[in-house]
Amino acid sequence: MSKVESVGSQVMDEEHEECVAAFNSLLSTQRRSALQELHAVLKDHFAHEEQLLDKHLYAGKQHGGFSAEASARKSHFGDHHRMLHQIEEQLRGGSEAVPAAFIQKVVNEFENHAHMYDMQYAGRF
C-alpha cells in the first residue's frame, strides 16, 4: 500500500503513515497477529481523528437542524465504525491465515476512506 495523501496536519499525516505501515505488514504476512495490530492502530487513529474533528471542525454541529457538517460527521465516523467492525468479524473467525481477498478489500476501503472523507478536512485545522 502506498502513502496516503497529506491532509495538512502533521499529527494526522504521521498517524496515516502508521496505518499504512500496519496495512503493509498485513499484506506481507497475511497473519492474524498483523490483523490484530492493524485493528489496534486503526482504532487508536480513528478515535484521535474523531476527537480532533469534533474539536476543530464539527464543534457544536452534532445536534439540531440540518447541517451538512453534521451529516459529514455522521458518515465519516460511521465509516470508521464499519471498517473496525469488519476487521473484528474477521478476527472472530479464529483463523491464523487472513484471506488475501479480505486484506485487499480492507486496503481498498481504507484508501477510499482517506480520499473520500479525510481529504474533506485537509487544511481545515
Summary of the structure (lengths in Angstrom):
residues: 125
radius of gyration: 15.1
end to end distance: 26.3
largest distance: 47.5
contacts: 355
relative contact order: 0.18
helix: 73%
strand: 2%
